Amino acid sequence: MQYNYPVIRGAEQFHIKRGDTGVLISHGFMGSPQSMRYIGQKLANYGYSVLAPRLEGHGTHYFDLENCNHQQWFESLERGYQELKQHCTTIFVMGQSMGGTLALWLAEKYQDMEGVILINPALTIPTYENLKGEIGPRFLDEGMPDIKAKDVHETTYSKVPIRAIHELQALMEETPQRLHAINSPILCLKSKVDHVVPPENTDYIIENIRSEEKQSVVLKNSYHVASMDNDKDQIVKSCHDFVQSQVRLKVRIS
């Protein structure tokens, strides 16, 4: 059955056109561009063009999410890359949680990516492990977003389809074998305490990715949805510093 629910207000894709250096941003599983808007707007203030696509099945209704597969999520991000490339000569990809996983896939496919920025990237989600191979229940109740800061609202779903969980698991399981093919400079930001994705996921990526330049930052005052948490300004600064270092290097080489 096909659904076509309207996009939740505030969950739309956003595209801020500035300079010719672009940052493509991917939100995570069950989320929407709303969770990345603060980061995106702050980066745009530095003069970067920023595009945050809404992944297929997200930001509407969990019935829509049930009808999607992980390849469609990747294609949503890939379309954003192609759109950003129309007016940017240098592109970085940033992703949070599952968005970080998708960012790795994109960097593997497009070797000219100038850099990869990951925020609590997901390779394993322990709370979903017992659902592998299960066919029911069709929907599971979803808890509150893992955010340490008070009075922060993330636009997400109250229920998660088990089919979508299986698609997420397939995406995560296929990712480690792709790491050896990625050579873009990488910046990883991981929360010291993350109740959704073990911080060791980030450590594994750093250790196994082919990239020669690897940077890692620990976020000491945020949980999983760090883009909306207490360290969000530290994320912005770290991303800006990373992008500038790569842009300067590109200028020197050219």
Helices and strands as residue ranges (DSSP letters): E 14-16, E 21-26, G 33-36, H 37-45, E 49-52, H 62-66, H 70-85, E 90-96, H 98-109, E 115-119, G 126-131, E 139-141, E 159-161, H 162-174, G 176-181, E 186-191, H 200-208, E 214-219, G 226-228, H 232-253
